[in-house]
Amino acid sequence: MTAMKWLAAIALIGSLGAAFAEELPESWDGLVEVKAKKMDAAYLMPGADFRPYTKVMIDRTQVAFRKDWLKDQNAQRSMSRRVTDEDATKILTAAQENFDDIFVEAFREAGYEVVTAPGPDVLRVSTAVVNLYVNAPDVMSAGRSRSYTTEAGEATLVIEVRDSLTGALMGRVLDRRATRSGAQLATSVTNTSDFRALFKQWAGVTTAGLANLKAVSPVPADLKPKQKL
């Protein structure tokens, strides 16, 4: 899988929006859709064998807001509370840093060595958090006001795994989730905490899913769409 194709996959998922799970194909870039256990959608390469991989290379995650998020936010705010481009950049950077830290820690806790160079036992993991929607971003304003929300927001996770030496694409998973619910004052601290909790959910599901793939490997060469492994 080339970087160009990875970016194209992210763009496609972002363009589908909330309804992406209903619009995805049964086969995609040579992968076949399988019955997903804890993700909205999962694709695997027929014949893929995950058993040799004991190490991971984790690419820096790509993060993107849902289309028109900034416009939507500012349409309902006073001039003094507008979300600026600088505010948006800070939110994306925080999401990226928190996600990367959590995923690296999760793989290490799962027994994988996290490395920076390819190898025969190294699985390359590429991640993206797209359609990110923060319901009540906390921004500085002259007249400080309070915002309450039942959930911090939502996002869609995209993960691709491939052999680090050959670049062969072996799997792709997608999942759209909201943060935990419960009315609360929305601040940068609570928003960060809620999204970190969401990222930890995804990290746990990802490492558990990889363990399951090892257990059922090799993937059947005659894999059928929606097949249960």
Secondary structure, 3 states (H helix, E strand, C coil): CCHHHHHHHHHHHHHHHHHHHHHCCCEECCEEEECCCCCCEEEECCCCCCCCCCEEEECCCEEEECCCHHHHHHHCCCHHHCCCHHHHHHHHHHHHHHHHHHHHHHHHHCCCEECCCCCCCEEEEEEEEEEEEECCCCCCCCCCCCCEECCCEEEEEEEEEEECCCCCEEEEEEEEEECCCCCEECCHHHHHHHHHHHHHHHHHHHHHHHHHHHHHCCCCCCCCCCECC
